[in-house]
Amino acid sequence: MFSNFLTDAAVVAVVLGVMIFVHELGHFTAAKWFGVRVLTFSLGFGKRLFGFKIGDTDYRVSLLPLGGYVKMAGEEPSDSVISGSENPESSGAASATPDDDPGKFLSKPRWQRFVVIAMGPAMNIAMALAVLTCLYRYHFQKPAYEEQPARVGALEPGSPAAEAGLMPGDLILRLDRIRNPKWEDLVPKVLTSAGQTIPIDVLRDGHQIELKITPKATKQDQVGYIGVDPYQPAVIAEVEPGLPAGRAGLRPGDQIVAVNGLKAYSYPSVQQEIQAANGKEVDVTVERQGKEFHVRLTPVYTEVPGGKVWRIGVRFPNDYVAREIPWSQALASAVDFNLRNSLLTFDVLGKILTRHMSPRSLSGPIGIAQISGAAFRAGFPELLMIVSFISLQLGIFNLVPIPILDGGAILLLLIETVIRRDLSIAFKERFLQVGMAFLLILAVFLVYNDIVKTLNSY
């Protein structure tokens, strides 16, 4: 466990370090383009450890690694020059005086300041797209069932889906306002609807049935779940010689359609029925080239990674498909994935603010470290997926109009543009103080939330 902790810490430090560098590079590049004097480009906060200076800019690495900043001349409210309201023709720029420094951030027109501020989040969003596009180009991987219609394969006993009356084989025609949903539509809807009753229409044996389902909140994250598995035909990929299925003549390509008379709509349900038999003989219905036949198999108790289980000696296909796709398709898929995640993020934030979703679903630095470490151990493609996801979330979070974040600064610029004058220095300073207090409270809550979820997982 301790080794995992060290791995998680190292991975998240690298991941966040890269994202913060990209974010600050956006501010830095735009500032330099518009002639703003950049005093400091720092990875980390606090005491300067090492670095070098070129022109006016000190490029440094600082003590605290989880963060970074670009310090520009004249960016603090107290550094403000004479208000632009005294010169209506300034188009948002502050009035020029003999003492004014044209290299100061607040001396620039508002549209230039907007670009400098917005380039940070924009770079994070661009990074999310770039990473995912490159990954998809050479390794486009997703669950095989994800783009399939939402047909129920198996139910967890006592789950919300079972209590609502769903049955294996049901085809979901409508989930709330979503018509003919795919699994990629159903999963996020369920996750963000804990405790909310959702109308659902299913097709069963040629008849349309109206049901209602209420996702339950999971113990740790308080996100919704209903306890269903997707329809995944139990098509045999491999038969092990010398075990019951091989001795009975089963072949790769055969499909197990029932066990002991119970229809099998997913291969996990086949495995569950075999375990439930506890070594007793099972009647397996097999379909081969459109024809069905029965075989009677007696499972054997064999060793597998993680312990011993009852087996008949067949393997089913991997849940995931991976392939290379053209650059244009990779970019389109990356845009679609990030757009879906963006909309889901705003949906989650809205539901948290309206108390339709628990804030315990949020993750802080500890949770991000655990997710990043788990992705690293799962493999490089999974790590890149997480890097893309976190980069997108960082970009979106920074655009939220909270004082001290980029979104707060953008909000002030928009207000000043509308009223055609600068806000007072006192107001801006108080605005930043409120934002700092809010972020400190949020950070404490997120860390506490992460610790509680971690302890509850043991």
C-alpha positions in Angstrom: 0.0 0.0 0.0 2.8 2.4 0.9 4.5 1.7 -2.5 1.2 2.6 -4.2 1.1 5.8 -2.2 4.6 6.8 -3.4 3.7 5.9 -7.0 0.4 7.9 -6.8 2.3 10.9 -5.4 5.0 10.8 -8.1 2.6 10.3 -11.0 0.3 13.1 -9.9 3.2 15.5 -9.4 4.4 14.8 -13.0 0.9 15.0 -14.5 -0.1 18.2 -12.7 3.3 19.6 -13.3 2.9 19.2 -17.1 -0.6 20.6 -17.1 0.3 23.6 -15.0 3.3 24.3 -17.3 1.0 24.2 -20.3 -1.5 26.4 -18.6 1.1 29.0 -17.6 2.7 28.8 -21.0 -0.6 30.0 -22.5 -0.6 33.1 -20.3 3.1 33.6 -20.9 2.9 33.3 -24.7 0.0 35.7 -25.0 1.6 38.2 -22.6 4.8 38.2 -24.6 2.9 38.6 -27.8 1.1 41.8 -26.6 4.3 43.2 -25.1 3.5 42.7 -21.4 6.7 42.4 -19.3 6.7 39.0 -17.6 8.7 39.1 -14.4 8.4 35.4 -13.3 7.6 32.1 -14.9 7.5 29.6 -12.0 6.7 25.9 -11.7 5.6 25.6 -8.1 5.0 28.1 -5.4 7.0 29.4 -2.5 10.8 29.6 -2.2 12.8 29.6 -5.4 14.9 26.5 -5.7 16.7 27.1 -9.0 16.3 28.7 -12.4 17.7 31.2 -14.8 16.9 34.7 -16.0 16.5 35.9 -19.6 15.7 39.6 -20.1 13.0 40.7 -17.5 11.8 37.1 -16.9 13.0 34.8 -14.1 12.3 31.2 -15.1 12.3 29.2 -11.9 11.3 26.0 -10.1 9.9 26.7 -6.6 9.5 24.6 -3.5 5.9 23.6 -3.6 5.4 21.5 -6.7 1.6 21.4 -7.0 1.0 24.7 -8.8 2.7 27.4 -10.7 2.2 31.0 -11.9 3.2 33.7 -14.3 3.9 37.1 -12.7 3.4 40.0 -15.0 4.3 43.7 -14.4 1.4 45.7 -13.1 -1.2 42.9 -12.9 -2.3 43.4 -9.3 -5.2 45.8 -8.7 -2.9 48.0 -6.5 -0.6 48.4 -9.5 -3.4 49.9 -11.6 -2.7 53.1 -13.4 -5.2 56.0 -13.9 -8.7 54.6 -14.7 -9.6 54.3 -18.3 -12.9 56.0 -17.5 -11.0 59.3 -17.6 -10.4 58.7 -21.2 -13.5 57.5 -23.1 -11.5 57.1 -26.3 -9.1 54.6 -24.8 -11.2 51.6 -25.8 -10.6 49.9 -22.5 -6.9 50.9 -22.1 -5.9 52.9 -19.1 -5.1 56.6 -19.7 -1.6 57.3 -20.7 0.5 59.5 -18.4 4.2 60.3 -18.5 4.8 57.8 -15.7 2.8 54.9 -17.3 4.7 51.8 -18.3 3.3 50.4 -21.6 4.7 46.9 -20.5 2.3 46.7 -17.6 -0.6 44.3 -17.8 -3.2 46.8 -16.7 -2.0 49.3 -19.3 -3.1 47.0 -22.1 -6.6 47.2 -23.7 -9.2 45.0 -22.1 -9.4 42.7 -25.2 -5.7 42.0 -24.9 -6.0 41.3 -21.2 -8.9 39.0 -21.9 -6.8 37.0 -24.4 -3.9 36.7 -21.9 -6.1 35.4 -19.2 -8.2 33.1 -21.4 -5.1 31.5 -23.0 -4.3 29.5 -19.8 -7.6 27.5 -19.8 -7.6 27.4 -23.6 -4.2 25.7 -23.6 -5.4 23.0 -21.1 -8.4 22.3 -23.3 -6.2 22.2 -26.4 -3.9 19.8 -24.5 -6.8 17.5 -23.7 -7.8 17.4 -27.4 -4.2 16.9 -28.6 -3.4 14.1 -26.2 -6.6 12.3 -26.9 -6.2 12.7 -30.7 -2.7 11.3 -30.7 -3.9 8.4 -28.5 -6.9 7.6 -30.7 -4.8 7.8 -33.8 -2.7 4.8 -32.7 -4.8 3.2 -30.0 -8.5 3.9 -30.2 -9.9 1.8 -27.4 -13.3 1.6 -25.9 -15.7 -1.1 -24.5 -17.2 -3.1 -27.3 -20.7 -2.5 -26.1 -20.4 1.2 -25.5 -21.9 2.3 -28.8 -24.5 -0.4 -28.8 -28.2 0.1 -28.0 -28.8 0.0 -24.2 -30.1 -3.6 -24.0 -30.0 -5.2 -20.5 -27.7 -8.2 -20.2 -27.8 -9.0 -16.5 -29.2 -7.5 -13.2 -27.7 -7.4 -9.8 -30.1 -9.0 -7.3 -31.9 -6.4 -5.2 -30.5 -3.5 -7.2 -32.6 -0.5 -8.2 -33.0 -1.9 -11.7 -34.3 -5.2 -10.4 -36.7 -3.4 -8.0 -38.0 -1.3 -10.9 -38.9 -4.4 -12.9 -36.2 -4.4 -15.5 -35.4 -7.8 -16.9 -32.4 -9.3 -18.8 -33.1 -8.8 -22.5 -35.0 -5.6 -22.1 -34.2 -3.0 -24.8 -34.3 0.5 -23.3 -36.2 2.8 -25.7 -36.3 5.9 -23.6 -34.4 7.1 -20.5 -36.0 10.3 -19.3 -35.6 12.6 -22.3 -33.1 10.4 -24.1 -34.6 8.4 -27.0 -33.0 5.1 -28.1 -30.1 5.6 -25.7 -26.8 3.8 -26.2 -24.7 2.6 -23.2 -22.5 5.7 -23.5 -25.7 7.8 -23.0 -27.1 5.7 -20.1 -24.0 5.5 -17.9 -23.5 9.3 -17.3 -27.2 9.8 -16.9 -27.4 7.2 -14.1 -24.2 8.5 -12.4 -25.6 12.0 -12.1 -29.1 11.1 -11.0 -28.7 9.5 -7.6 -32.0 9.7 -5.7 -34.0 11.0 -8.7 -36.8 9.0 -10.2 -36.3 8.5 -14.0 -39.1 7.4 -16.3 -38.0 4.6 -18.6 -39.6 2.8 -21.5 -38.4 -0.7 -22.5 -39.2 -3.2 -25.3 -39.9 -6.7 -24.0 -41.1 -9.6 -26.1 -42.5 -7.1 -28.7 -44.4 -5.0 -26.1 -43.5 -1.5 -24.9 -43.5 -1.2 -21.1 -43.3 2.0 -19.0 -41.2 1.8 -15.8 -39.6 4.1 -13.3 -36.2 3.7 -11.8 -34.4 5.6 -9.0 -30.6 5.2 -9.0 -29.1 4.7 -5.5 -26.1 6.7 -4.3 -23.0 4.6 -3.9 -21.4 4.5 -0.5 -18.3 6.5 -1.2 -18.7 8.9 -4.1 -22.5 9.3 -3.8 -22.9 8.9 -7.6 -25.9 6.9 -8.9 -26.0 3.2 -9.8 -28.8 0.9 -10.9 -27.1 -2.5 -11.0 -27.3 -3.5 -14.7 -24.8 -5.1 -17.0 -24.9 -4.5 -20.8 -26.0 -7.2 -23.3 -22.8 -9.0 -24.3 -23.4 -12.2 -26.2 -21.6 -15.2 -24.6 -19.7 -16.1 -27.8 -16.8 -18.5 -27.0 -13.4 -17.1 -28.0 -11.3 -20.1 -26.8 -11.9 -23.6 -25.5 -9.4 -25.2 -23.2 -8.5 -28.8 -24.0 -9.2 -31.4 -21.4 -11.9 -29.4 -19.6 -15.6 -30.1 -19.7 -16.5 -27.8 -22.6 -13.6 -29.2 -24.7 -14.6 -32.8 -24.0 -18.2 -32.0 -25.0 -17.0 -30.7 -28.4 -17.7 -27.0 -28.0 -15.8 -24.7 -30.4 -14.7 -21.1 -30.7 -17.6 -19.1 -32.2 -20.3 -21.1 -30.4 -22.6 -18.9 -28.4 -24.0 -20.0 -25.0 -27.6 -18.8 -25.1 -28.9 -20.4 -21.9 -27.8 -22.2 -18.7 -30.2 -24.5 -16.9 -33.0 -23.0 -19.1 -32.2 -19.4 -18.1 -31.5 -17.2 -21.1 -28.0 -15.7 -21.1 -27.8 -12.1 -22.3 -24.2 -11.6 -21.1 -21.3 -13.8 -20.5 -20.9 -12.6 -16.9 -24.4 -14.1 -16.3 -23.1 -17.4 -17.7 -20.2 -17.3 -15.3 -22.5 -16.5 -12.4 -24.8 -19.5 -13.2 -21.8 -21.8 -13.3 -20.6 -20.6 -9.9 -24.1 -20.8 -8.5 -24.2 -24.5 -9.5 -21.4 -25.2 -7.0 -20.0 -28.1 -9.0 -23.3 -29.7 -9.9 -24.1 -30.6 -13.6 -25.5 -27.8 -15.7 -27.5 -27.9 -18.9 -26.0 -25.5 -21.4 -27.8 -24.4 -24.5 -25.5 -23.7 -27.4 -26.1 -22.0 -30.7 -23.9 -22.9 -33.7 -24.5 -21.6 -37.2 -28.1 -20.8 -36.4 -29.0 -24.1 -34.7 -29.3 -24.8 -31.0 -28.3 -27.9 -29.1 -27.8 -28.9 -25.5 -24.8 -30.2 -23.6 -24.6 -31.3 -20.0 -21.4 -30.2 -18.3 -20.0 -30.7 -14.8 -17.8 -27.7 -13.8 -14.4 -28.4 -12.3 -12.8 -26.5 -9.4 -9.6 -25.0 -10.8 -7.0 -22.4 -9.8 -7.1 -19.0 -11.5 -5.4 -15.7 -10.6 -7.0 -14.6 -7.3 -8.2 -18.1 -6.1 -10.2 -21.1 -7.2 -13.5 -21.0 -9.1 -15.8 -23.5 -10.9 -15.1 -23.6 -14.6 -16.2 -25.4 -17.7 -13.1 -24.4 -19.7 -14.1 -21.6 -22.1 -12.9 -18.0 -22.5 -15.0 -15.1 -23.8 -13.7 -12.1 -25.9 -12.1 -9.1 -24.3 -14.6 -6.4 -23.3 -12.5 -3.8 -25.3 -11.7 -3.2 -28.9 -8.6 -1.3 -29.9 -7.6 -0.2 -33.4 -5.8 2.6 -35.3 -7.9 5.2 -36.9 -7.1 8.1 -39.4 -6.1 11.5 -38.0 -9.4 13.2 -39.0 -11.4 10.5 -37.3 -9.2 10.6 -34.2 -9.7 14.4 -33.9 -13.4 14.1 -34.4 -13.6 11.4 -31.7 -11.5 13.4 -29.4 -13.7 16.5 -29.9 -16.8 14.4 -29.3 -15.4 12.8 -26.1 -14.3 16.1 -24.6 -17.5 17.8 -25.5 -19.5 15.0 -23.8 -17.2 15.3 -20.7 -17.6 19.1 -20.7 -21.4 18.9 -20.8 -21.3 16.3 -18.1 -19.1 18.5 -15.9 -21.5 21.4 -16.1 -24.4 19.1 -15.5 -22.6 17.8 -12.3 -21.8 21.3 -11.1 -25.4 22.4 -11.7 -26.8 19.4 -9.8 -24.4 20.0 -6.9 -25.3 23.7 -6.7 -29.1 22.8 -6.7 -28.5 19.9 -4.2 -29.6 17.2 -6.7 -26.2 15.6 -6.4 -23.8 15.2 -3.4 -20.6 17.2 -3.3 -19.0 14.0 -2.1 -18.8 13.0 -5.8 -16.0 15.6 -6.2 -12.4 14.5 -5.9 -9.5 16.6 -4.5 -5.7 16.2 -4.7 -5.7 12.8 -2.9 -8.4 11.4 -5.2 -6.7 12.8 -8.3 -3.4 11.1 -7.2 -5.2 7.8 -6.6 -6.9 7.9 -10.0 -3.6 8.9 -11.7 -1.7 6.2 -10.0 -4.2 3.5 -10.9 -4.2 4.7 -14.5 -0.3 4.5 -14.5 -0.4 0.9 -13.2 -3.1 0.0 -15.8 -0.9 1.1 -18.7 0.2 4.0 -20.8 -3.0 4.4 -22.8 -5.1 4.6 -19.6 -2.7 7.2 -18.2 -3.0 9.3 -21.3 -6.8 9.1 -21.0 -6.6 10.4 -17.4 -4.1 13.1 -18.4 -6.6 14.3 -21.1 -9.5 14.2 -18.7 -7.8 16.1 -15.9 -6.4 18.7 -18.3 -10.0 19.3 -19.6 -11.3 19.6 -16.0 -8.5 22.0 -15.1 -9.4 24.2 -18.1 -13.1 24.2 -17.3 -12.5 24.8 -13.5 -10.3 27.8 -14.3 -13.1 29.3 -16.4 -15.6 29.2 -13.5 -16.2 32.8 -12.5 -14.7 32.4 -9.0 -12.5 35.3 -7.8 -8.8 34.6 -8.1 -9.3 32.1 -10.9 -9.0 33.0 -14.6 -12.8 33.0 -14.8 -13.1 35.6 -12.1 -10.7 37.9 -13.9 -12.6 37.4 -17.1 -15.8 38.3 -15.3 -14.4 41.5 -14.0 -13.2 42.4 -17.5 -16.6 41.7 -19.0 -18.3 43.9 -16.3 -15.8 46.7 -17.0 -16.4 46.4 -20.7 -20.2 46.7 -20.1 -20.0 49.7 -17.8 -17.2 51.3 -19.8 -14.9 52.1 -16.9 -12.6 50.3 -14.5 -13.8 49.0 -11.2 -12.3 50.5 -8.1 -9.1 49.1 -6.7 -10.8 48.5 -3.3 -13.5 46.4 -5.0 -11.0 44.3 -6.9 -8.9 43.6 -3.8 -12.0 42.6 -1.8 -13.1 40.4 -4.8 -9.8 38.6 -4.7 -9.9 38.2 -0.9 -13.3 36.5 -1.2 -12.0 34.2 -3.9 -9.0 33.2 -1.8 -11.2 32.4 1.2 -13.6 30.4 -1.0 -10.7 28.4 -2.5 -9.2 27.7 0.9 -12.5 26.4 2.2 -13.0 24.3 -1.0 -9.5 22.9 -0.7 -10.1 21.8 3.0 -13.4 20.2 2.1 -11.9 18.3 -0.9 -9.0 17.0 1.1 -11.3 16.0 4.0 -13.7 14.3 1.4 -10.8 12.4 -0.1 -9.6 11.2 3.3 -13.1 10.0 4.3 -13.6 8.1 1.0 -10.1 6.6 1.3 -10.8 5.4 4.8 -14.2 4.0 3.9 -12.7 2.0 1.1 -10.8 -0.2 3.6 
